Amino acid sequence: MRTLVDIEEKDIEALDEIAARSNQSRAALIRAAIAAFLGQHRNGDETGAFGLWGKRQVDGLTYQKKMRAEW
């Protein structure tokens, strides 16, 4: 998908220098930067709950049945 973004001239020049050194297009650098940014901000939410149940001594199904019985 194409999008229109205003980028300061000094940043465009810096991107062009990096693109020339790394033999990549400016667009490829911007896509990689966006992917890295999104990766940093998504990981906290996705990994925050990983392993929370592992330290409990109660079986998950037993706990679920007990909670539902209260309804």
URGI-V359938 format. One record per helix or strand of 3 or more residues. SS is the DSSP state (@ for helix, = for strand). FROM is the first residue (numbers start at 1). TO is the last residue. If there is no record, write none. Layout:
# URGI-V359938
SS&FROM&TO  SS&FROM&TO
This chain:
# URGI-V359938
@&9&22  @&26&47  @&53&55  @&60&69
